Amino acid sequence: MKPRPLKLARLWLVAAAIAAPAFGQTDPSFLLTASAKDFATYFPGQLANGYLSTFTAPRGTEGNLAYLVGFMDYARDDMSRPAAIPGWTEIDYSTGPSDAGHFWMNQVDLSPSVFQDYRQVLDMHDATLTTRYRYLDHGRATRIEVVTLVSQASPHLAASRISITPEFDGVVQLSFALNLWAPSQPRLPLARLTGDEMQIAVAAHNLKLQAIPPATPDRAAVWYHGDTHLLADGGDSRDLTLWLDGRAEQGPGMAEAAAIALPEGLRPVAAKLHKSIYRLALDLEVRVHKGQTYTFTKYVAASRDRWGGDAQADLALATAARRDGFARLLGAQQAAWAKLWQSDIRIDGDPKAQQVVHSDLYYLLSNATPDTAWAMGASGLTTGYVGHIFWDSDSWIFPALLLLHPQRARSLVMFRDRTLPAAQQRAHARGLQGAMYPWEADPENGTEQVLHAAWVLGEREIHVNADVAIAQWQYYLASGDRAWLKQHGWPVIRDVARYWTSRVSWNRPRQRYDLLHVTSVEENYNDVPNDTYTNADAARALTIATAAAAVVGDKPDPRWADIAAKLYLPFSASGQHHLDMDESVPHDPRDSDLAFLAFPSLDLPMSAPVRRNDYAIVASRVDRSTGIPTTMGLAPVAIAAAAASDLAEATRWVERNAATDMFKPPFNVRPETASNNTGYFVTGSGGFLQSLIYGLTGLRIEPDGLVQAYPPQLPSAWKSMTLKDITFRGKHYDVTIDRDAAGKPRLRRKAL
């Protein structure tokens, strides 16, 4: 790993230090609070900056799993999975021996009688976690406050500050650790097991695919973390530092370091370096006096191959942060996040919806990197969906970020440019032209990583290719950057068009093109002809390719326009509505993916009556469904309702997607459905935000600009909704929906 120049790594120092605000000074819509009543149902929130992540925990001092962007384990006979790096958050505390024994706080059961006056606040505006309580250890009480952050201003850095105020005199113990996780067991050969074999293997290990409440994720038996192997480690008990170098299983290298700051003038009674197979720590004994507050800070730096240096470079970063102090680091964090929040969605009249908007934006921004070529997994920097990149990145997350945070949206489309060679190789291996993007792409190298039990999705859920091309074009339309299109977007769009050209079949008797052997968006239909969404998506990608060729001065293949015009879209002439797929396929009347035809990036042209009929089918089927709607499914239904100018229905679906049961308490972690634990589902966050940005506003990104395609809709309880400081073709705007004198919703734009 090449060392990173410290001068560049410490640009965050130019930010002015700002004092940490009290909870009450922050807009309440940015604050999520846990109390002792949440102990039994506590689902961890996330602290992250797109490169480095960790989780919240009730005490604020636990050792938590942590991940780095694109840092994957490639064990034999397995799909790739995020390798958990050594946990950096743990600061353990003990008041020393008592008549009942010797206890460490992180091992004591959570109980309101032990953790008294408890309050934990996730401040989404500053991306800080503050935990306060009175810890009672067998007659000895200590007031504790912990503040933790992962720096947005200097992405290699994180820190946790603990302040203790003992209500006694004596010697206490603190342990500042890097947790070295044991390898995951069992390690199943998921790259070889069929679906039935996987179920048998899970049961044979006495595991279940279902979650164990409150926080174990669904499918934890197969969505466990990968392994990081320690290569070298060490520390200095005098300088109070720790460091290590590691490597993911058959994957890239990483490094980590920590530097501990003591209260000014304090000299430990004892300081020892602890090294064991699972723990690297500095253990301190400190003499304290009743009523006096002692503040300790743990500064951490992390890096990986292609992003940063080795352990010694990280150690230099951590010690430099220690020298500059926590106030400087916190001030830079607050300034960086304040700049991000300049672009926002503001709702007047619905505090709950406003808080949901902020939590969804918080998790998206926490998992996105600016100006890189890393995409975002469906569950961000977690093990959900094993960190793989789906169409979620292109069709759900990217559009939600595009107008508000174009630098972060750019990273998602650049990932497809960076991994184009892998997609070209997939197409070639199947005798096809162009590029065939994976259904589950590895975030590091772009290879297909679907588990063997779901291999059919990798081969047949091919709408992902059109989704990729459409996102490239949307970025060009929003940025107006022709140089980017020619160098990065056009090669992707062109090769996707070549793929579709080689993938369609000419139906001579009916004089049309068909797409055969396709897995529908409704994934239980995994070998069907002419899935309507897939065909419409492919036709759109081919039309885009012809338009993009003209922009970059290249010659389009004339077959692209011909195929786009003649690719079959199943339709009921008698009912005047689209069909979900070819009429020859037996179709469950409870299923429908017609709402996706109104998805903003596709927005299939159709008459107003057909649009209303399509929506009516979708709405009736969602209502009849025996299952609880997914956050992924609710968003396009809301958008389809808005496009059909049905305010009541659009409001209904927006409110349903923001309902309390769609989140895990206490920090608004969005699961995939209201009934499961597939958390940190940033796909759902992107979908909900799209239902506001494009659904309620009726805005669409087109060659002619940011056009008003549909009348704006404003829920009756809302006074207004404003898209603040959006960026379109280099210009900044506020876009507001409010009501005119007659009470009719109107959309206004203000240039900034």
C-alpha positions in Angstrom: 0.0 0.0 0.0 1.5 3.3 -1.0 1.6 6.0 1.7 -0.6 8.9 1.2 0.9 12.4 1.5 0.0 13.8 4.9 -0.5 17.3 3.5 -3.3 16.1 1.3 -4.7 13.8 3.9 -5.1 16.7 6.4 -7.0 19.2 4.2 -9.7 19.1 6.8 -7.6 21.4 9.0 -8.7 24.4 7.0 -12.2 24.0 8.5 -12.9 26.2 11.5 -13.5 24.6 14.8 -17.1 24.9 16.0 -18.3 24.1 19.5 -20.7 21.1 19.7 -24.3 22.3 19.9 -26.6 21.2 22.7 -29.3 18.9 21.6 -32.0 21.6 21.8 -30.2 23.9 19.4 -30.5 21.5 16.4 -33.7 21.3 14.3 -35.6 18.4 15.8 -36.1 16.8 12.5 -32.4 15.9 12.5 -32.5 14.3 15.9 -33.3 10.6 16.6 -33.3 9.7 20.3 -33.0 6.4 22.2 -34.1 5.9 25.8 -33.9 3.0 28.2 -37.2 1.7 26.9 -35.4 1.0 23.6 -32.9 -1.5 25.2 -35.0 -4.6 24.3 -35.7 -3.5 20.7 -32.5 -1.5 19.9 -31.6 -1.8 16.2 -28.2 -0.2 15.6 -28.0 3.0 13.5 -25.0 3.7 11.3 -22.1 6.1 11.4 -20.3 6.3 8.1 -18.8 8.6 5.5 -19.0 6.4 2.4 -15.5 5.0 2.9 -15.6 3.8 6.5 -18.6 2.7 8.5 -19.5 1.4 11.9 -22.7 1.0 13.9 -24.2 2.6 17.0 -24.6 0.5 20.2 -26.6 1.3 23.3 -23.7 2.1 25.7 -21.8 4.1 23.1 -18.6 2.2 24.1 -19.1 -1.2 22.6 -16.8 -2.8 20.0 -18.8 -2.7 16.8 -18.3 -4.2 13.4 -16.8 -1.9 10.8 -16.4 -1.9 7.1 -14.4 -0.1 4.3 -15.7 0.7 0.9 -15.4 -2.1 -1.6 -13.2 -4.1 0.8 -14.2 -7.7 0.0 -13.3 -11.2 1.0 -12.9 -13.8 -1.8 -13.0 -17.1 -0.1 -12.9 -20.2 -2.2 -16.3 -21.6 -3.3 -18.1 -18.5 -1.9 -19.5 -15.3 -3.3 -17.6 -12.2 -2.4 -18.6 -10.6 0.9 -17.6 -7.5 2.8 -14.6 -8.2 5.1 -15.2 -6.8 8.6 -12.1 -4.7 9.5 -11.0 -4.6 13.1 -13.6 -2.8 15.2 -12.3 0.6 16.4 -15.2 1.9 18.7 -14.6 0.0 21.9 -13.7 2.0 25.1 -14.4 -0.2 28.0 -14.6 1.0 31.6 -14.5 -0.5 35.1 -14.6 1.0 38.6 -12.4 -1.8 39.8 -12.9 -4.8 42.1 -15.9 -5.0 44.4 -17.4 -7.4 46.8 -19.4 -8.9 44.0 -16.5 -9.2 41.6 -14.7 -7.3 38.9 -17.0 -6.0 36.1 -16.4 -4.3 32.7 -19.2 -2.0 31.6 -19.5 -3.5 28.1 -20.2 -6.9 29.5 -22.8 -5.8 32.0 -26.4 -6.5 30.9 -28.3 -3.5 29.8 -30.8 -2.5 32.5 -32.3 0.9 33.4 -31.3 0.2 37.0 -27.6 0.0 36.0 -27.7 2.5 33.1 -29.7 5.3 34.7 -30.9 8.6 33.3 -30.1 7.1 29.9 -30.3 9.1 26.6 -28.6 8.5 23.3 -29.0 10.9 20.4 -28.1 10.4 16.7 -27.7 14.0 15.4 -28.1 13.5 11.7 -27.2 17.1 10.9 -23.7 16.7 12.3 -23.5 12.9 12.0 -22.5 12.4 15.6 -23.7 9.9 18.2 -23.9 11.2 21.8 -24.7 8.9 24.7 -25.3 9.9 28.3 -26.1 7.9 31.4 -25.3 7.3 35.0 -23.5 3.9 35.3 -24.0 2.1 38.6 -21.3 -0.5 39.3 -22.2 -2.3 42.6 -22.4 0.9 44.6 -20.0 3.0 42.6 -21.7 5.5 40.2 -20.1 7.3 37.3 -21.7 9.9 35.0 -20.7 9.0 31.4 -20.9 10.9 28.1 -19.6 9.5 24.8 -19.5 11.3 21.5 -18.5 9.3 18.3 -18.1 10.4 14.7 -16.8 9.2 11.4 -15.3 12.2 9.7 -16.9 13.5 6.5 -14.2 16.2 6.2 -11.3 13.8 6.5 -12.6 10.4 5.4 -9.7 8.3 6.8 -10.5 9.6 10.3 -12.9 8.7 13.1 -13.0 9.4 16.8 -14.8 8.6 20.0 -14.6 10.8 23.1 -15.6 9.6 26.6 -16.0 11.8 29.6 -16.4 10.2 33.0 -17.5 12.0 36.2 -17.1 9.5 39.1 -19.2 9.9 42.2 -16.4 8.4 44.3 -12.6 8.6 44.8 -10.4 5.7 43.6 -8.7 4.1 40.7 -10.7 3.2 37.6 -9.7 1.2 34.5 -10.2 2.0 30.8 -9.4 -0.2 27.9 -9.1 1.3 24.3 -9.3 -1.6 21.9 -9.1 -2.6 18.3 -11.3 -5.7 18.1 -9.9 -8.5 15.9 -12.9 -10.5 14.8 -12.9 -14.3 14.6 -13.5 -15.8 11.2 -17.2 -16.4 10.4 -18.3 -19.9 11.0 -19.7 -21.9 9.3 -18.3 -20.8 5.9 -20.8 -22.3 3.5 -19.8 -23.0 -0.2 -22.5 -20.8 -1.5 -20.9 -20.6 -5.0 -21.7 -24.3 -5.4 -24.9 -25.0 -3.4 -28.3 -25.2 -5.0 -31.2 -23.7 -3.2 -32.2 -26.9 -1.6 -28.6 -27.7 -0.6 -28.3 -24.3 0.9 -31.4 -24.8 3.1 -30.1 -28.2 4.2 -26.6 -26.8 5.0 -28.2 -23.9 7.0 -30.3 -26.4 9.0 -27.4 -28.8 9.5 -25.5 -26.0 11.3 -28.5 -25.3 13.5 -29.1 -21.9 11.9 -32.1 -20.2 10.4 -32.5 -17.7 7.6 -34.9 -15.7 9.7 -33.8 -12.9 11.9 -33.4 -13.2 15.7 -34.9 -9.9 17.1 -34.1 -7.2 17.5 -31.1 -6.6 15.3 -29.9 -9.8 13.6 -30.5 -9.3 9.9 -32.6 -11.6 7.8 -30.5 -14.3 6.1 -27.7 -13.8 8.5 -26.9 -17.4 8.0 -25.7 -16.5 4.5 -25.1 -12.8 4.8 -22.3 -12.9 7.3 -19.2 -10.8 7.1 -16.0 -11.8 5.4 -12.7 -12.1 7.2 -9.7 -9.8 7.6 -6.5 -11.5 8.5 -4.0 -9.7 10.7 -0.5 -9.4 9.1 1.2 -7.3 11.7 0.2 -5.2 14.8 1.7 -3.3 17.6 1.4 -0.4 20.0 3.2 1.9 22.4 2.0 2.2 26.0 4.0 5.4 26.5 2.8 7.1 23.3 -0.6 5.6 23.8 -0.9 4.3 20.2 -2.0 1.2 18.4 -1.6 0.1 14.8 -2.1 -2.9 12.5 -1.9 -4.1 8.9 -4.3 -6.7 7.5 -5.6 -8.3 4.4 -9.1 -9.6 3.4 -9.3 -13.3 2.6 -7.8 -13.5 -0.9 -8.5 -9.8 -1.2 -7.0 -6.3 -0.8 -4.9 -5.0 2.1 -5.9 -2.6 4.8 -4.5 -0.7 7.7 -5.7 0.9 10.9 -4.3 2.9 13.8 -5.4 4.6 17.0 -4.0 7.4 19.2 -5.4 8.0 22.7 -5.5 11.5 24.2 -5.7 11.8 28.0 -7.1 14.6 30.1 -4.6 17.5 30.3 -2.1 16.9 33.1 -3.3 13.3 33.9 -0.7 10.6 34.4 -2.0 7.0 34.4 -1.2 4.9 37.4 -0.5 2.1 34.9 -0.5 1.8 31.1 -0.2 -1.6 29.4 -0.3 -2.9 25.8 -2.6 -5.9 25.5 -2.1 -8.2 22.5 -4.1 -11.4 22.0 -5.6 -13.3 19.1 -8.8 -11.3 19.2 -7.9 -8.0 20.8 -5.2 -5.3 20.5 -5.7 -2.7 23.3 -4.2 -0.1 25.6 -5.3 -0.8 29.2 -5.0 2.2 31.6 -5.5 2.6 35.3 -6.3 6.1 36.3 -6.8 7.8 39.8 -10.0 9.8 39.9 -11.7 12.2 42.4 -15.3 12.5 43.1 -17.2 15.1 41.0 -14.3 15.8 38.6 -14.8 15.1 34.9 -12.1 13.3 32.9 -12.2 13.3 29.1 -10.4 10.7 27.0 -10.4 10.7 23.2 -9.6 7.8 20.8 -8.6 9.0 17.4 -8.7 6.3 14.6 -7.4 6.3 11.0 -8.1 3.5 8.5 -7.2 2.9 4.9 -7.2 0.2 2.2 -5.5 -0.6 -1.1 -6.1 2.2 -3.6 -7.3 4.4 -0.8 -4.6 5.6 1.6 -1.4 4.3 3.0 -0.2 1.6 5.4 -0.4 1.4 9.2 2.4 3.8 9.7 0.7 6.4 7.5 -2.5 5.9 9.4 -0.7 6.2 12.7 0.7 9.6 11.5 -2.9 10.7 10.7 -4.3 9.5 14.0 -1.5 11.2 16.0 -1.9 14.4 14.0 -5.6 14.4 14.8 -4.8 13.9 18.5 -2.3 16.8 18.4 -4.9 19.1 16.8 -7.7 18.1 19.2 -11.3 16.9 19.2 -12.8 20.3 18.8 -11.0 20.8 15.5 -12.1 17.4 14.2 -15.7 17.9 15.4 -15.7 21.4 13.9 -14.6 20.1 10.5 -17.3 17.4 10.7 -20.0 19.9 11.4 -18.9 22.2 8.6 -18.7 19.3 6.1 -22.2 18.0 7.0 -23.7 21.6 7.1 -22.5 22.0 3.5 -24.2 18.7 2.6 -27.4 19.8 4.2 -27.5 22.9 2.1 -29.2 20.6 -0.4 -32.2 19.3 1.3 -35.9 18.5 1.0 -37.9 20.7 3.4 -41.5 20.0 4.2 -43.7 22.5 6.0 -46.6 21.0 7.8 -45.6 17.4 8.5 -42.8 17.0 11.1 -42.8 13.2 10.9 -42.4 13.2 7.1 -39.6 15.8 7.5 -37.7 13.5 9.9 -38.1 10.6 7.6 -36.7 12.6 4.7 -33.7 13.5 6.8 -33.1 10.0 8.0 -33.3 8.6 4.5 -30.9 11.3 3.2 -28.6 10.7 6.2 -28.2 7.1 5.4 -27.7 7.7 1.7 -25.1 10.4 2.3 -23.4 8.2 4.9 -22.9 5.5 2.4 -22.0 7.5 -0.7 -18.5 8.8 -1.8 -18.0 12.0 -3.9 -16.1 11.9 -7.2 -15.0 8.3 -7.0 -15.9 5.2 -9.0 -17.5 3.2 -6.1 -21.1 2.4 -6.2 -23.5 1.7 -3.3 -24.9 -1.7 -2.2 -28.6 -2.2 -1.6 -27.8 -2.0 2.2 -24.8 0.3 2.0 -21.6 -0.5 3.9 -23.1 -3.5 5.7 -23.4 -7.2 5.0 -27.0 -6.8 3.8 -27.2 -8.3 0.3 -23.5 -9.1 0.9 -22.5 -5.6 -0.2 -23.2 -6.3 -3.8 -24.2 -3.8 -6.4 -27.6 -4.3 -8.0 -29.8 -2.2 -10.3 -30.7 -0.5 -7.0 -27.6 1.7 -7.4 -28.6 2.9 -10.9 -32.3 3.1 -10.7 -33.2 3.8 -7.0 -30.2 5.5 -5.3 -28.6 7.4 -8.2 -31.7 9.4 -9.2 -32.4 10.3 -5.6 -28.9 11.9 -5.3 -28.6 13.3 -8.8 -30.2 16.7 -8.3 -29.3 17.1 -4.6 -25.8 15.7 -4.6 -24.4 15.3 -8.1 -20.9 14.5 -7.0 -22.1 11.5 -5.2 -24.4 10.4 -8.0 -21.4 10.7 -10.4 -19.6 8.0 -8.4 -22.4 5.5 -9.0 -22.3 5.9 -12.8 -18.5 6.0 -12.8 -18.6 2.5 -11.2 -20.2 1.1 -14.3 -17.6 2.8 -16.5 -14.8 1.4 -14.3 -16.2 -2.1 -14.5 -17.1 -2.1 -18.2 -14.3 -4.6 -19.0 -15.9 -7.2 -16.6 -19.3 -6.6 -18.3 -17.7 -7.0 -21.7 -16.1 -10.3 -20.7 -19.5 -11.6 -19.4 -21.1 -10.8 -22.8 -18.3 -12.4 -24.8 -18.4 -15.6 -22.6 -22.1 -16.0 -23.6 -21.6 -15.4 -27.3 -23.1 -11.9 -27.1 -21.9 -8.6 -28.2 -21.2 -5.4 -26.1 -21.4 -5.5 -22.3 -23.6 -7.7 -20.1 -23.6 -6.2 -16.5 -24.0 -8.6 -13.6 -27.1 -8.9 -11.5 -25.0 -8.8 -8.4 -21.8 -7.0 -9.1 -18.8 -7.1 -6.8 -18.1 -3.5 -5.7 -14.4 -3.9 -6.2 -14.0 -5.6 -9.6 -17.5 -5.7 -11.1 -17.7 -9.4 -11.6 -21.0 -11.4 -11.1 -21.3 -12.6 -7.5 -24.8 -14.1 -7.3 -24.9 -17.2 -5.1 -25.4 -20.4 -7.0 -28.9 -21.0 -5.6 -30.0 -17.8 -7.5 -27.9 -18.2 -10.6 -31.0 -17.7 -12.8 -31.1 -14.0 -11.8 -27.6 -13.5 -13.0 -28.4 -14.9 -16.4 -31.9 -13.7 -16.9 -32.7 -10.6 -14.9 -31.2 -8.6 -17.6 -33.1 -5.3 -17.2 -30.1 -4.2 -15.2 -28.3 -3.5 -18.4 -30.8 -1.0 -19.5 -30.9 0.5 -16.1 -27.2 1.1 -16.3 -27.4 2.8 -19.6 -30.3 5.0 -18.6 -28.5 6.2 -15.5 -25.5 7.2 -17.6 -27.7 9.2 -19.9 -29.5 10.8 -17.0 -26.2 12.0 -15.5 -25.3 13.5 -18.8 -28.6 15.3 -19.2 -28.4 16.7 -15.6 -24.7 17.7 -15.9 -24.6 18.8 -19.5 -21.0 17.5 -19.5 -20.3 16.3 -23.1 -16.7 15.6 -22.3 -17.7 13.2 -19.6 -20.3 11.6 -21.9 -17.8 11.0 -24.6 -15.1 9.5 -22.3 -17.1 7.7 -19.7 -20.9 7.4 -20.4 -20.9 6.8 -24.1 -18.7 3.6 -24.0 -21.2 2.1 -21.5 -24.3 3.2 -23.4 -22.9 2.0 -26.7 -21.9 -1.5 -25.4 -25.2 -1.9 -23.6 -26.9 -1.2 -26.9 -24.7 -3.7 -28.7 -25.7 -6.3 -26.0 -29.4 -5.7 -26.6 -28.9 -5.9 -30.4 -27.4 -9.4 -29.9 -29.9 -10.5 -27.3 -33.3 -9.8 -29.0 -35.0 -12.3 -31.3 -36.8 -11.3 -34.5 -40.4 -12.7 -34.6 -41.0 -12.9 -38.3 -44.7 -13.9 -38.2 -45.5 -11.0 -36.0 -42.9 -8.6 -37.5 -41.6 -7.6 -34.1 -38.6 -8.1 -31.8 -39.0 -10.3 -28.6 -36.9 -10.8 -25.5 -37.1 -14.4 -24.5 -36.0 -16.4 -21.4 -36.1 -13.4 -19.1 -36.5 -13.1 -15.3 -39.2 -10.4 -14.7 -38.9 -7.7 -12.1 -41.5 -9.9 -10.4 -38.7 -12.5 -9.7 -41.0 -15.5 -9.3 -41.4 -15.4 -13.1 -37.9 -16.5 -14.0 -38.2 -17.7 -17.6 -40.7 -15.7 -19.5 -40.9 -14.0 -22.9 -41.5 -10.3 -23.2 -41.5 -9.0 -19.6 -43.0 -5.5 -20.2 -40.7 -3.6 -18.0 -37.6 -5.3 -19.4 -38.7 -4.7 -23.0 -39.6 -1.0 -22.3 -36.3 -0.6 -20.5 -34.3 -2.1 -23.3 -36.1 0.0 -25.9 -35.3 3.1 -23.9 -31.6 2.2 -23.7 -31.5 1.7 -27.5 -33.1 5.0 -28.1 -30.7 6.6 -25.7 -27.7 5.1 -27.6 -28.9 6.7 -30.9 -29.2 10.1 -29.2 -25.9 9.7 -27.4 -24.1 8.9 -30.6 -25.3 12.2 -32.1 -24.0 14.1 -29.1 -20.5 12.6 -29.1 -20.3 12.7 -32.9 -20.2 8.9 -33.4 -22.3 6.9 -35.9 -25.2 4.9 -34.4 -26.0 1.4 -35.4 -29.3 1.8 -37.5 -30.5 -1.4 -35.8 -30.8 0.3 -32.5 -33.7 2.6 -33.6 -35.3 -0.3 -35.5 -35.3 -2.6 -32.5 -36.4 0.1 -30.1 -39.4 0.8 -32.4 -40.4 -2.8 -32.9 -39.6 -4.3 -29.5 -42.9 -5.8 -28.3 -44.7 -4.3 -25.3 -47.6 -6.5 -24.2 -50.8 -4.6 -24.1 -54.5 -5.2 -23.7 -56.4 -3.4 -26.4 -59.7 -4.2 -24.9 -58.8 -3.0 -21.4 -56.5 -0.2 -22.6 -53.7 -1.1 -20.2 -50.3 -2.7 -20.4 -49.8 -6.3 -19.4 -47.0 -7.3 -17.0 -45.6 -9.8 -19.5 -46.4 -11.8 -22.6 -50.1 -12.8 -22.6 -49.0 -16.5 -23.0 -47.6 -16.5 -19.4 -50.0 -17.6 -16.6 -49.9 -14.7 -14.2 -51.0 -14.4 -10.6 -53.6 -11.7 -10.4 -52.0 -10.4 -7.2 -48.8 -9.5 -8.9 -47.9 -6.5 -11.0 -44.9 -4.5 -11.9 -46.7 -2.0 -14.1 -45.8 0.8 -11.6 -42.2 0.6 -12.8 -43.3 1.9 -16.2 -43.8 5.3 -14.5 -40.4 5.2 -12.8 -38.9 8.7 -13.5 -35.8 7.5 -15.3 -37.9 5.4 -17.7 -41.3 7.1 -17.7 -42.8 5.1 -20.6 -44.9 7.5 -22.8 -48.6 6.6 -22.8 -52.0 8.3 -22.9 -53.6 9.6 -19.8 -56.3 6.9 -19.8 -53.7 4.1 -20.1 -51.7 5.6 -17.3 -54.7 5.7 -15.1 -55.7 2.2 -16.0 -52.1 0.9 -15.3 -52.1 2.6 -12.0 -55.5 1.2 -11.0 -54.3 -2.3 -11.7 -51.2 -1.8 -9.5 -53.1 -0.2 -6.7 -55.7 -2.9 -6.6 -53.1 -5.6 -6.5 -51.1 -4.0 -3.8 -54.2 -3.6 -1.7 -55.2 -7.3 -2.3 -51.7 -8.6 -1.5 -51.5 -10.7 1.6 -48.0 -9.6 2.2 -46.8 -6.3 3.7 -45.7 -4.0 0.9 -41.9 -3.5 0.5 -40.3 -0.1 0.7 -39.1 -0.8 -2.8 -42.6 -1.4 -4.1 -44.3 1.5 -2.4 -42.2 4.2 -4.1 -43.0 3.5 -7.8 -46.7 3.1 -6.8 -46.6 6.6 -5.3 -44.9 8.0 -8.4 -47.4 6.3 -10.7 -50.3 7.8 -8.7 -48.8 11.2 -8.9 -48.2 10.8 -12.7 -51.9 9.8 -13.0 -52.7 13.1 -11.2 -54.4 11.2 -8.3 -53.4 13.3 -5.2 -55.3 11.2 -2.7 -53.6 8.0 -3.9 -50.1 9.6 -4.2 -50.6 10.9 -0.6 -51.7 7.5 0.6 -48.6 5.8 -0.7 -46.2 8.5 0.4 -47.6 8.4 3.9 -47.5 4.6 3.9 -43.8 4.6 3.0 -43.1 7.1 5.9 -45.2 5.2 8.4 -43.6 4.2 11.7 -43.7 0.5 11.1 -41.5 0.9 8.0 -38.5 1.7 10.3 -36.5 0.0 13.0 -36.2 2.0 16.2 -34.7 4.0 17.5 -32.7 5.5 14.6 -35.1 5.1 11.6 -33.2 2.2 10.0 -35.3 1.3 7.0 -35.7 -2.4 6.4 -36.7 -3.9 3.1 -40.2 -4.6 4.4 -42.1 -3.7 7.5 -41.9 -7.3 8.7 -38.2 -8.2 8.2 -34.8 -7.2 9.4 -33.0 -6.6 6.1 -31.9 -3.2 7.4 -30.1 -0.2 6.1 -32.1 -0.7 3.0 -30.9 2.4 1.2 -32.7 1.3 -1.9 -36.0 2.0 -0.1 -34.5 5.4 1.0 -33.8 6.3 -2.5 -37.2 5.2 -3.6 -39.0 7.3 -1.0 -37.0 10.4 -1.9 -37.7 9.8 -5.6 -41.5 9.8 -4.8 -41.0 13.4 -3.6 -38.3 14.7 -6.0 -40.0 13.4 -9.1 -43.3 12.0 -8.0 -44.9 15.0 -6.2 -43.1 17.6 -8.3 -43.8 15.9 -11.7 -40.3 16.9 -12.7 -38.3 14.8 -15.3 -34.8 15.1 -16.6 -35.0 15.4 -20.4 -32.9 16.7 -23.2 -34.9 19.9 -23.1 -34.0 20.4 -19.4 -35.6 19.8 -16.1 -39.2 19.7 -17.4 -42.6 19.8 -15.8 -44.0 16.6 -17.2 -47.0 16.3 -14.8 -48.9 18.6 -12.5 -47.5 19.0 -9.1 -49.1 17.3 -6.1 -49.0 18.4 -2.5 -50.6 16.4 0.3 -53.4 18.3 2.0 -51.7 18.4 5.4 -48.5 20.0 3.9 -48.2 23.7 3.5 -45.2 23.4 1.1 -42.3 21.2 0.0 -39.0 22.6 -1.2 -36.2 21.0 -3.0 -33.4 23.2 -1.7 -30.3 24.0 -3.7 -30.6 21.4 -6.4 -28.0 21.5 -9.2 -28.9 21.2 -12.9 -26.4 21.8 -15.6 -24.2 23.8 -13.4 -26.9 26.1 -12.0 -28.5 26.0 -8.6 -32.2 26.3 -7.8 -34.8 26.0 -5.1 -37.9 24.3 -6.4 -41.1 24.7 -4.2 -44.6 23.3 -4.4 -47.1 25.4 -2.5 -50.6 26.6 -3.2 -52.0 29.5 -5.1 -54.8 31.8 -3.8 -57.3 29.2 -5.0 -55.6 26.4 -3.1 -54.3 24.7 -6.2 -50.8 23.2 -6.0 -48.2 25.1 -8.0 -44.5 24.6 -8.7 -42.1 27.5 -8.6 -38.4 27.7 -9.3 -36.0 30.1 -7.9 -32.5 30.5 -9.3 -29.8 30.8 -6.6 
